[in-house]
Amino acid sequence: MGESVPVLYDAVGIMTPILFAAIGGLFTELSGALNIALEGQLLLGAFAAVTVTHFSGSIAAGILAAILASMLLAALTAFVSFRLKANVFIAALAANLFAPGITAVLSNKIFSTRGIVVFDGFPRLGALSVNIFERIPVFNALFMNHSFYVYCSWLLLFIAWLALYKTPFGFHLRSCELHSRALMSLGIKSGRCRFIAFLISGFCCGIGGSMLTISLGAFVPNISAGKGWIALVVIFLGNRRPPGLFAAALLFGLTESFSNYAQGVFNVPADFILAIPYVFTLAGMIGISVYTKRRNRVVQGR
């Protein structure tokens, strides 16, 4: 069983919504317009998924609704940023503030509460049985008996790598920031590439958000709990590369999994233990900032 290494096994599940958001954010970052609205997109997708699944009884319909809702918010952010020429960070921050508000209003309208909504008889996705590494404990926990979402995130990461580095679209997207004039000479608009990148971020966040609520069978206000912000750190900690994203997301998953495990083992205040993932996030941001400044100084020194 994968549970033979519980901290690692749980870390794989914890990292998955972060990885989904980071994959989407990677596209916008490489286009030169980082989308910081990942948090809001996750939350809106989470609410849409659980609501549509509850009324339709179909998980597929719920995931589709989550994707559409998240992509709609991403499209709105991109439209305000690139068509109306608003500051992309301010527009994305507004999207992050909009998501908790609209979900609270809709929750009150649909379910007559702004608090936690628990659904009885909610359909669930079971674990997929993959027994390739059954007798190897660490590989067992990392690769076996996880949900559909875990394997979907790995597949999506591989597709992202192919799209970014093996297709003309990926080449054009990565050229938006530094070679936009060259793209214009080819008749390719950088704004259009960035808009598509934002839609891709919405697609990925929609799937990640649906995991948060469908796997729980309930909606909790602000259920995204900073995972969108952590995904931004993962992008840079992973050196803006798909393999790096996986390693960085797994590292954050391990810190949160360890904090959950430590609550029942160490005689330490629960608030301190629960803060461990966020302290690690802050440390990661500081480390990235220091590394970037030193690297820029070395480049300038040359």
C-alpha positions, 0 to 999 in steps of 0.5 A: 500500500502507498500508505506505508510512507504516510508523510510522502503519500499524503504529500503527493495529494497535498501538492497536486492542486498547487502543481495544477496552479503552478503549471497554469502560472508557468505559461503566463510567467513565460509570456512575460505577464505573471498571473497572480490571480491563481488563488482566486481562480482556484477558489472559484473553480472549487465552488463551481465544481462542488455546486454543479456536481451536487445538482447534476450528480456528475463529477465530470460536469462539476470538473467542466464547470470548474474549468469554465468558471476559472477560465472566465475569471482568467479571461476577464483578468486578461481582458482588463489587462491587455485590452483595457491596458490596466496594470496586470498585477492590480487586475489580478489582485482584484480577481483574488478579492472578487473570488471570495466575495462572489462565492460567499454571495452565491453560497448564501443565495444557493445554499442559504449559508456563507459558511461550510456546506457539506453534501450528503451522498456526494459522489467520490473519486476512488484511488486508482490502483497502480501496482508497478512499484508495490514492493518499493516503499518510497516509490510505492508512496509516490506513485501508487494508489492515488486519485485521478487528479494526481495522475492527471497533474503529472500528465498535464505537466508533461503536456505543458513541457511538450507545448512550451518547448516542442511546439511553435506556440511555445516558442512564440509564447516564450518570445513574448517578453524579450522578442515581441517586436520580432513576433510582430514582424511575423504577424504574431501579436504578443497580446494574443499569446498572453491571453491564451496563456491566461486561459491555460492558467484558468484551465489548470486552476479549474481542475486544481480547484475542483480537486479541493472540493470534490475530494472533500464533498464539501465547500469551505469558505476560502478553501484554496487557503493560499495554494495559489500564492504558494504556486507562484513561489513554486514557479520560481523555486522550480526555476520556471521549468516543468521538472523544477515545478514538480520538485518544488511542489513536492517539497511544499507538499512534504512540509504541509504533510509533515506539519499535519503529522507533527500535530499528533507527535510533537508537544508543540502548539498547533498554531505553530505547526500549522504555520510551517508551510507558510513559513517555508513559503516566506523563506522560499520567497526570500531565498528566490529574491536573494538568489535573483539579485546575486545572479543579476549582479554577476551578470552585470559584473561580466 
